[in-house]
Amino acid sequence: MDNKQTKPNILFILIDSLRADKCSGENRTCKTPNLDKMIKDGVYFTHAISPSDASLVSLRSIFTGLLPFKTGTIKNKRAGSNMKANFPTMISILRNAGYQIIGKVPSLVTFNSVYSEFEDDEKYSVDKQWPRLDDGIGLEIIKKIKIELKEPWFYYTHILDVHSKVNPKMPPLVIPEKFDNKQFGNSRYERAVSATDYWLGEILKNVDLEKTLVIVTADHGSFIPYFQNDVEISLEETQITKLPNIKTPKFLNSLKSKAYTILRDNEEKSILAKIKNISMTEYEKRNLLCIYYKKPFRVLYDDLVRVPLLFIGKNIPQGKIFDQQVSTQNILPTIIDILQLEENICTDGHSLCPIIKGKKIEEEPVFIQSSFPMEKEFGYLVGIRTSKYKYNRSIDNPKQNVFLYDLQKDPKEERNISNEQPKLVDKYENLLNNHLSQTQNEEEQIGEDEMKNIENELKRLGYL
């Protein structure tokens, strides 16, 4: 890495909900020739861990390089609460370094605390379905990169093309017709990955890698509601239970609500009955049934927190793949190191440049936290992941909702061994407490109107 050269342009591509195991390896049926070439021509980390299972908490950590609970409330009950303003972000750091800052991001109130520093005219609206690269966003990105940016530039884009449906109320995956067949993946999720790969190739054709650093990662992973063995089952496009849109007097609202609950429960029972006699592993069940099984959806499995992390372009060597566990929290310190910025910026992450250069760096445990509770008001999980074990437990009670998985013997996390390994639980509890003790968390308050807007938005998108 040549420190004397001019500052590289930076293209940061965040693909919402993209799982690491669908970007490389044999456990996939999607077609990703462009991503495969990018990995071959750059530096790829196969075990990058997101600090959370949902976008906002993860993005806060990516943009600050800090443990997520330092950037706002750890329980994240107020999903759109503002980040604390007493620390620098990726945007402010690069702006101070002379970069033109552009963001092609969703125009959602929920993300205002992260994306407020981007130019408003680059935001795109999200309504009844996730906007896709194929809907024109891909061409807009290419046009901007080709003719409209002043160097050095930082172009960040948040792509929703593989945002899977893990709740019946969520918008369905809309896949370009060309890619919506088994040639590009068995599941709809994998076909969406194939379609996104096509656009990665189109975008990269218009990027000068001699003077541009490209970063590709995800905010978190996803379950895939699909199963194929002797029988094929897909719940990826499960229909939403609806009652007829008939106006009723207020005193009948409770009866209407009960009728909805009965219809929804009957729908769920019908689906579960269809698969009752089909042999499935725990891993297969939780992916297929994540729409209906609430508790497994909240545990911080690798399906949800293991993401791709790729660097390619200026100052990046070619053909290096690292299996060492790292965190997306390390991205900002790595950018600072590559640019050789002299600002005294404190982060909890560390630069990945020494690893890229071949130095042996001791693996650090990665702190993880859930953005959804196991129950309605309680049961948020916090935990620690190493390359050997993963430990989750309730943030409110160390003895509640305890999960310990041996990742080497049980990589799909199908067997909770917390009751069998009390000494290991104690060891990882100590590691967890070391992280939790680093800061006194204070919840950021937001206005009542903003909170209402956020809740309405989350309901519209199917999260509530």
Secondary structure, DSSP 8 states (H G I E B T S, - for coil): --TTS---EEEEEEETT--GGGTSSSS-----HHHHHHHHHSEEEEEEE-SBSSHHHHHHHHHH-S-GGGSS-SS-SSTT----SSS--HHHHHHHTT-EEEEE-B--GGGHHHHTTS-GGG-B---SS---GGGTHHHHHHHIIIII--SSEEEEEEE-TT----STTS------GGG-SGGG-SSHHHHHHHHHHHHHHHHHTTS-TTSEEEEEE-S------EEESSSEEE-TT------------GGGHHHHHHHHHHHHHHHHHHHHHHTTTS---HHHHHHHTTTT-HHHHHS--HHHHEEEEEEEETT--SSEEE-S-EEGGGHHHHHHHHHT--S----SS--SHHHHTT-------EEEE-SS-SSSSS--EEEEE-SSEEEEEESS-TTSS-EEEETTT-TT-----TTT-HHHHHHHHHHHHHHHTT---------HHHHHHHHHHHHHTT--
